[in-house]
């Protein structure tokens, strides 16, 4: 086969910790998610195995990486290494690519609600 196509209507969605997720099928070693939020991701967590790569499609905000603020805006590309504590604030639409693909057993919640 030369390609695969998943229609948007077939993409599973999930809402958690003030974010909306459109979770696309894994491709090879990578996971793909579209993240939308009006206020940010109010749970601090880290992943023990995956690098998280975000591309800001709309809006702006601040990521807090091991408590260090990192401001982002449209077009920015942010790469976060495994074992880095993450949460963020802002109104944004993001592409999230995880490599290797995200697995629930690799995510560690450090603070349930930031605000």
N, C-alpha and C positions, 0 to 999 in steps of 0.2 A: 504494500500500500504506500502511496506517495504522500498521504496526508491524513489527518484526522480532524474532525470538526465537532465541537460540542456547542450546541445552541444555548444562548443565554437562558432560555426558559428551562433548560435541563440542569443548570448550575445550582447546587445546593447552597442555601444561605443559612446564616447563623447570626444571632445577636448576643453579645456578651460584653459586660463591663463598658457600656456606652459606645460600643462600636458595632457596625453592621459589616458582615463578611460575606462575599461571594466567593465560594471555594471552588476553584477550577480543578480539573483532574491533574494529578501529578504527571509530569513529563520527564521520563528518565529519572534523574536524581533530584529534580527540582519540584517544589510546590509553588503554586501561583494563587494569589488571593487579591481581590479588590477590596480595600478597606475604606469605609465611609464613616465619618464621625462629625458630630456637631460640637463636641466638647473635648474629645480626647479619649485615650484608653486609660481608665482609672484603676487599673490593676498593675502593680509592679511584678515583673516576672523575668526569668531568663531561660534560655534553652541550652541544654548541655551539649548539643551536637551541631545544630544548624546555624549557619551564617544567615542573618536577616538582611535583605537588600530592599530598601524602600525607594520608590520614585514618586515624588509629589506631583499629582495630576492637577489638583485644584486646591486653593486655600493656602494656609500657612499655620505654623504652630511651633511648639518647642518639644523636642525629645529630651528626656532625662536619662542619661546613660551612666550608670554607676554614680548617680547624683549630679553629674555634670550637664548643664543645660546646653542644648545644641539647637539653634534656631534653623527652621527650614521653610522654604517657600516653593511656589510652582517651578517645576523643572529640576529641583534639587534631587540628588542621588545620594543616599545615605547607606553605608555598609556597616553592619553591626556584627562583631565577632561573637561566637558562642561564649556563654557564661558571663555576658554583660547584662546587668540589670537594666530593664527597659520599662518606661511608661512615657506617655506623651499627652500634651494638651493642645487644643486648637480645633479649628474647623477645617477638615481636609478630606480629600479623596486621594488614596494612595494605591500604588501597585506594590505588593509585597511578594518577593521571590525568596523562598527558603531553599538552602542547599547544605546538606541533603534535605529532602522533603520533610516538612514538619511531622512529628509523631507526638501524640499526646503524652506518652510516657517520658519524653525528653524535656517537657516544660515544667519548670519549678516556679510556683507562686510564692513571692516573697512578702507582698502586702496585698490584701484582698481589695481594699478600697482606699485610694489615695485622697479623694475628695468626696 
